[in-house]
Amino acid sequence: MNDKLLKNNLSKGFRVTEELTQEQMAEWAYLSEDEQMLTASGIRKGEENEPQTRNKDIDDTRDKILDCREAIENTGLFKSNETSAVACVREFYTAYGTDDDSKVQEAINDIYKTNMSLRDVTEIKELTLREMNMDLKEDFDNGKEYTIRDINKKFAYEVTGAANLSKDAQQAVEILGEKELLDTRIRERQAELDEFKSPKAKREFVKDRLDGVEKNESLKESLQILKEKEKIEEQIKTKEEQISKKEKGEEKEPSPEQNEPQPGRENSAEQEDWNKRADELEMQHEKELEDLKDKQSKLEANFQKSIDNLMNSDGINGIITALQEMDRSLEMMLKQGKEESIAKDRQRQEKLDLAFDSPKFKEAVGDLVKEVYTQRKKVKGGFKEMENERANYAKLQTTYEKETKKGLDVKGYEKLKKMMGDIEKETPNFKDSYPKFYQKVNDTLVQAKDKILNKAKGQENENDRGRSL
């Protein structure tokens, strides 16, 4: 097919929105004259059709492809989405002949989550039709899995070679095919890297903010005292619960058998010893509680003194800055909205303004320092969860690549599904931090389940036929 014929076909109503590249001209040249006219006509008609008609056509094509998928899955031969997709397109054109290649491309990529180009679909169709007409130099090996790269090479051999291209031209076509495949893989890897780098950037941002609060000299003393106070308060709560249980008689009493007289035993003397020991324990609890409350009072006094020091050193701005940084960290972790942060910042400033030049100003400053301590705890908890998400990503990715590489069988499916369930429980925000990878694994599990069920159904049908014979 020459350039003149190509230009004539393009001039017959086919609107070109941008200049064709050499590669596009070459792809167009693969088609016969009738196919060029049919393609141009199809594009014009497609522009005139209503969206509802197009959607119905796509649904019809999708239903046919789903039937083809069931047929090839029953063979149990295909272990990857890519080779399954290639086999499905071959089965489709074998069973139904020609169709709108763009609808086939859209349906096949949606079903198998592949990135098959329109050129790939067209090449598979051409090779399949030639095979049906016994017009191939070498027939397909039906016991072999074909990748898209295999199809590109076979097309270059069967079709481009038949056009009597020179050896250099065939080599150029092959190199272009390899480049296209490499470009696709680079894009996929870049998308994975971008998704991995986004949570990493968030972790680094949050860590920097936490480190900034830790190194804030104005707040350091107050925050350390609050940490010690929190520990003491937990101990006081535990001790008070022990004493309360004792007073209510919830402590274990000696069993009736222990109270019964036994030969050779001084029951009254022994009971007196136990009573004395109980009194000593009660006094010990009360003394420990008294000591803890004394420590609590001293820490509170030290905290108030630290607030005085903070106010004298003009460290109030440092408090506001620390709270703003904690708010931004919580926003980054999707635990607090931007509007909430703005409202909190305004309320803090209003609280300080209202208390300024009054006895309550020191109390207001102390409350803000306590808020820094509380917010920092939340951010630390969120940071730890982000670290767990990172570890789970590495674990899941390693397992996913290992299991899918060898073909996902029942055992591999169960292993991957359980791991996903455990990760969702341990890190509920994992799917928001790594959405593309999460969806990729879920899609693989759905497809593997369908494949396993179809294979089992096919085996059951074979068994039924065997019994009937």
C-alpha positions in Angstrom: 0.0 0.0 0.0 1.5 3.3 -1.1 1.4 6.8 0.3 -1.0 8.0 -2.4 -3.6 5.4 -1.5 -3.2 6.3 2.2 -3.8 10.0 1.4 -6.8 9.3 -0.7 -8.4 7.2 2.0 -7.7 9.9 4.6 -9.3 12.6 2.4 -12.6 10.7 2.2 -14.2 12.2 5.2 -11.7 10.9 7.9 -10.9 14.0 10.0 -7.3 14.0 11.4 -7.0 16.2 14.5 -3.2 16.1 14.5 -0.4 15.3 12.2 0.3 11.6 11.9 3.7 10.4 13.1 5.8 7.9 11.1 4.8 5.1 13.5 1.1 5.9 13.1 1.5 6.0 9.3 3.1 2.6 9.5 0.3 1.2 11.6 -2.3 2.6 9.1 -0.4 1.0 6.3 -0.9 -2.5 7.9 -4.6 -2.3 7.0 -6.0 -3.1 3.6 -7.8 -0.4 1.6 -11.2 -1.8 2.6 -10.2 -1.8 6.3 -9.0 1.8 6.1 -12.3 2.9 4.6 -14.2 0.8 7.2 -12.1 2.4 10.1 -12.7 5.9 8.8 -16.4 5.3 8.3 -16.6 3.7 11.7 -15.1 6.7 13.4 -17.5 9.1 11.6 -20.5 7.0 12.5 -19.2 6.7 16.1 -19.2 10.4 16.4 -22.9 10.6 15.4 -24.1 7.7 17.6 -25.8 8.4 20.9 -23.8 7.5 24.1 -26.5 4.9 25.1 -26.0 3.0 21.8 -22.2 2.9 22.4 -22.6 1.7 26.0 -24.9 -1.1 24.8 -22.3 -2.2 22.2 -19.6 -2.2 24.8 -21.7 -4.3 27.1 -22.4 -6.8 24.3 -18.7 -7.0 23.5 -17.8 -7.4 27.2 -20.4 -10.2 27.6 -18.8 -12.1 24.7 -15.3 -11.6 26.1 -16.5 -12.9 29.5 -17.7 -16.1 27.7 -14.3 -16.4 26.1 -12.6 -15.9 29.4 -14.5 -18.8 30.9 -13.5 -21.0 28.0 -9.7 -20.3 28.2 -9.7 -20.6 32.0 -11.1 -24.1 31.8 -7.9 -25.1 30.1 -5.9 -24.3 33.2 -2.9 -23.2 31.0 -2.6 -19.5 31.5 -0.9 -18.3 34.7 -0.8 -14.5 34.2 -3.2 -11.8 33.4 -1.2 -10.8 30.3 -1.1 -14.2 28.6 -4.7 -14.8 29.6 -5.7 -11.5 28.0 -3.9 -12.4 24.7 -5.5 -15.9 24.7 -9.0 -14.3 25.3 -8.6 -11.9 22.4 -7.6 -14.8 20.1 -10.6 -16.8 21.3 -12.9 -13.8 20.8 -11.9 -13.2 17.1 -12.0 -17.0 16.5 -15.5 -17.3 17.8 -17.1 -14.0 16.7 -14.9 -12.8 13.8 -14.4 -9.0 13.4 -15.6 -6.3 15.8 -14.8 -2.7 16.9 -11.2 -3.2 18.1 -11.4 -0.3 20.4 -14.4 -1.9 22.3 -12.4 -5.1 22.5 -9.4 -3.2 23.9 -11.5 -1.4 26.5 -13.3 -4.5 27.7 -10.1 -6.7 27.8 -8.1 -4.1 29.8 -11.0 -3.7 32.2 -11.5 -7.4 32.8 -7.8 -8.4 33.0 -6.4 -5.1 34.4 -3.9 -5.1 31.6 -2.5 -2.2 29.5 -3.0 -3.7 26.0 -2.8 -1.0 23.2 -5.2 -0.8 20.3 -2.3 -1.8 18.0 -1.8 -5.0 20.1 -5.5 -5.9 19.7 -5.3 -5.3 15.9 -2.3 -7.4 15.6 -3.8 -10.3 17.5 -7.0 -10.0 15.3 -4.9 -10.1 12.1 -2.9 -13.1 13.2 -6.0 -14.9 14.4 -7.9 -14.3 11.1 -4.9 -15.4 9.1 -4.6 -18.6 11.2 -8.3 -19.4 10.5 -7.5 -18.9 6.7 -4.4 -21.2 7.1 -2.3 -18.2 6.0 0.4 -18.2 8.6 4.0 -19.2 8.1 4.0 -20.8 11.5 0.8 -21.7 13.3 0.2 -20.8 16.9 1.3 -23.3 19.5 -1.9 -23.9 21.5 0.1 -25.4 24.4 2.1 -22.2 24.8 1.4 -18.9 26.6 1.9 -15.9 24.5 2.8 -12.5 25.9 2.1 -9.2 24.1 5.8 -9.1 23.2 5.4 -12.5 21.6 2.5 -11.2 19.5 4.4 -8.2 18.4 7.3 -10.3 17.3 5.1 -12.8 15.5 3.2 -10.0 13.7 6.5 -8.5 12.5 7.5 -12.0 11.2 4.1 -13.0 9.7 2.7 -9.7 8.4 5.5 -7.1 8.2 7.8 -9.7 6.7 5.2 -10.6 4.1 5.3 -6.9 3.0 8.9 -7.6 1.9 10.5 -5.1 4.4 14.2 -5.1 4.4 16.1 -6.8 7.2 17.0 -3.4 8.7 13.4 -2.3 8.6 12.2 -5.6 10.3 14.9 -5.0 13.0 13.7 -1.4 13.5 10.1 -2.6 13.9 11.3 -5.1 16.5 13.3 -2.5 18.4 10.2 -0.2 18.4 8.2 -3.0 19.9 10.8 -3.6 22.6 10.9 0.1 23.3 7.1 0.3 23.6 7.1 -2.6 26.1 9.9 -1.1 28.1 8.1 2.3 28.2 5.0 0.6 29.5 7.0 -1.2 32.2 8.7 2.1 33.2 5.4 3.8 33.5 4.1 1.0 35.7 7.2 1.1 37.9 7.1 4.9 38.1 3.5 4.7 39.3 4.4 2.2 42.0 7.4 4.3 43.1 5.3 7.5 43.2 2.8 5.7 45.4 5.5 4.4 47.7 7.2 7.8 47.9 4.1 9.7 48.9 3.7 7.9 52.3 7.4 8.2 52.8 7.2 12.0 52.3 4.4 12.1 54.8 6.4 10.1 57.4 9.4 12.4 57.0 7.2 15.5 57.3 5.6 14.2 60.5 8.9 13.0 62.0 10.4 16.5 61.4 7.5 18.1 63.2 7.8 15.7 66.2 11.6 16.4 66.3 10.9 20.1 66.3 8.7 19.8 69.3 11.2 17.6 71.1 13.9 20.2 70.5 11.8 23.2 71.6 13.8 24.4 74.6 10.9 26.5 75.9 8.6 23.5 76.1 11.1 20.8 77.0 10.9 21.1 80.8 7.1 21.4 80.9 6.5 18.4 78.6 8.9 16.2 80.6 7.0 17.0 83.8 3.7 16.2 82.2 5.0 12.9 81.1 6.1 12.0 84.6 2.8 13.3 86.0 0.9 11.0 83.6 2.8 8.0 84.9 2.1 8.9 88.5 -1.6 9.5 87.9 -1.8 6.0 86.3 -0.2 4.5 89.4 -2.5 6.4 91.7 -5.5 5.1 89.8 -4.3 1.5 90.0 -3.6 1.8 93.8 -7.0 3.4 94.5 -8.7 0.5 92.7 -6.8 -2.0 94.9 -7.8 -0.3 98.1 -11.5 0.1 96.9 -11.7 -3.7 96.2 -10.3 -4.4 99.6 -12.8 -2.2 101.3 -15.7 -3.8 99.4 -14.5 -7.3 100.3 -13.7 -8.2 96.8 -10.3 -9.5 97.8 -10.1 -13.3 98.0 -11.0 -14.6 101.4 -9.7 -17.8 102.9 -11.8 -20.8 101.8 -14.1 -22.6 104.4 -11.7 -25.6 104.4 -8.9 -23.3 105.6 -11.0 -22.2 108.5 -11.9 -25.7 109.7 -9.9 -27.0 112.7 -7.3 -29.5 111.7 -5.3 -31.9 113.9 -2.2 -30.4 115.4 -2.8 -26.9 114.1 -3.0 -23.7 116.2 -5.9 -22.2 114.3 -6.4 -19.1 116.4 -2.8 -18.2 116.4 -2.5 -18.7 112.6 -5.6 -16.7 112.0 -4.3 -13.9 114.1 -1.1 -13.9 112.0 -3.1 -13.7 108.8 -5.2 -10.8 110.1 -2.0 -9.0 111.1 -0.6 -9.5 107.6 -3.8 -8.1 106.0 -3.6 -5.0 108.2 0.1 -4.5 107.2 -0.8 -4.8 103.5 -3.6 -2.3 103.9 -1.3 0.2 105.6 1.3 -0.4 102.9 -1.2 0.4 100.1 -2.3 3.5 101.9 1.3 4.6 102.4 2.2 4.0 98.8 -0.9 6.0 97.7 0.1 8.8 100.0 3.7 8.8 98.5 2.3 8.9 95.0 0.0 11.8 95.7 2.9 13.6 97.3 4.9 13.2 94.1 1.9 14.3 92.1 1.7 17.6 94.1 5.4 18.2 93.7 5.2 17.6 90.0 2.3 20.0 89.7 4.3 22.7 91.5 7.2 22.1 89.2 4.9 22.3 86.2 3.6 25.7 87.4 7.1 26.9 87.9 8.0 25.7 84.3 5.1 27.8 83.0 6.5 30.8 84.8 9.8 30.2 83.2 8.2 29.8 79.8 6.3 33.0 80.1 9.4 34.9 81.3 11.4 33.6 78.3 8.7 34.8 75.9 8.1 31.1 74.8 4.3 31.6 74.2 4.8 31.9 70.4 6.7 28.6 70.5 3.6 27.0 72.1 1.3 28.2 69.3 3.8 27.2 66.6 4.1 23.7 68.1 0.3 23.3 68.1 0.1 24.4 64.5 2.8 21.8 63.5 0.9 19.1 65.3 -2.3 20.1 63.6 -0.5 19.9 60.2 0.8 16.5 61.0 -2.7 15.2 61.9 -4.0 16.7 58.7 -1.2 14.8 56.8 -2.3 11.6 58.4 -6.0 12.3 57.6 -6.9 12.3 61.3 -7.9 16.0 61.3 -9.4 18.3 58.6 -8.0 21.6 57.5 -11.1 23.5 58.7 -10.8 21.9 62.2 -7.2 23.0 62.4 -8.1 26.6 61.5 -10.9 26.6 64.1 -8.6 25.2 66.8 -6.0 27.8 66.1 -8.5 30.6 66.2 -9.9 29.4 69.6 -6.4 29.2 71.1 -5.6 32.7 70.1 -9.0 34.0 71.4 -8.4 32.2 74.7 -5.0 33.9 75.2 -6.4 37.3 74.2 -9.3 37.1 76.6 -7.0 36.0 79.5 -4.3 38.5 78.8 -3.5 40.9 81.7 -5.6 38.7 84.0 -4.8 36.1 86.7 -6.2 33.4 84.3 -3.4 34.1 81.7 -1.0 31.6 83.3 -3.8 29.0 83.5 -4.5 29.6 79.8 -0.8 29.1 78.9 -0.7 25.9 81.0 -3.7 24.5 79.2 -2.1 25.1 75.8 1.1 23.3 77.0 -1.1 20.4 78.1 -2.7 20.5 74.6 0.7 20.3 73.0 1.4 17.2 75.1 -1.9 15.5 74.1 -1.6 16.4 70.4 2.0 15.1 70.4 0.8 11.7 71.7 -1.8 11.5 68.9 0.8 12.3 66.3 3.3 9.8 67.7 0.5 7.1 67.6 -0.2 8.0 64.0 3.5 8.0 63.0 3.8 4.5 64.5 0.8 3.4 62.4 2.5 4.8 59.3 5.6 2.8 60.1 3.5 -0.3 60.4 1.8 0.5 57.0 5.3 0.7 55.4 6.3 -2.6 56.8 3.1 -4.2 55.7 3.5 -2.8 52.2 7.0 -4.4 51.9 5.6 -7.7 53.3 2.6 -7.8 51.0 4.5 -6.7 47.9 7.1 -9.5 48.4 4.5 -12.1 48.9 2.4 -10.8 46.0 5.3 -10.9 43.5 6.4 -14.4 44.7 2.9 -16.0 44.5 1.8 -14.4 41.2 5.1 -15.2 39.5 4.5 -18.9 39.8 0.8 -18.7 39.1 -1.8 -18.1 41.9 -3.1 -21.5 42.9 -5.6 -22.2 45.8 -2.8 -22.3 48.4 -1.3 -19.0 47.1 -4.8 -17.4 46.9 -5.6 -18.3 50.6 -2.2 -17.1 51.8 -2.6 -13.7 50.0 -6.2 -13.3 51.1 -5.3 -13.9 54.7 -2.4 -11.5 54.6 -4.7 -8.8 53.2 -7.3 -9.4 56.0 -4.6 -9.2 58.7 -3.2 -6.0 57.2 -6.6 -4.4 57.1 -7.2 -5.1 60.7 -3.7 -4.0 61.9 -3.5 -0.9 59.7 -7.0 0.3 58.6 -5.6 3.2 56.7 -3.4 1.0 54.5 -5.8 1.1 51.5 -5.8 5.0 51.7 -2.0 5.2 51.9 -1.3 2.7 49.1 -4.6 2.8 47.0 -3.3 1.5 43.7 -1.4 -1.4 45.1 -4.3 -2.3 47.4 -6.6 -2.3 44.4 -4.2 -4.3 42.3 -3.9 -7.1 44.9 -7.7 -7.1 45.4 -8.3 -7.4 41.6 -5.8 -10.2 41.4 -7.6 -12.1 44.2 -11.0 -11.6 42.5 -9.7 -12.9 39.2 -7.9 -15.8 40.9 -11.1 -16.8 42.7 -13.1 -16.8 39.4 -10.3 -18.8 37.7 -10.2 -21.4 40.5 -14.0 -21.8 40.6 -14.2 -22.1 36.8 -11.5 -24.7 36.8 -13.3 -26.7 39.5 -16.5 -26.4 37.6 -14.8 -27.7 34.4 -13.3 -30.6 36.3 -16.7 -31.4 37.8 -18.2 -31.4 34.3 -15.5 -33.7 33.1 -16.2 -36.1 35.9 -19.9 -36.1 35.1 -19.2 -36.9 31.5 -16.9 -39.7 32.6 -19.5 -41.2 34.8 -22.2 -41.0 32.1 -19.9 -42.9 29.7 
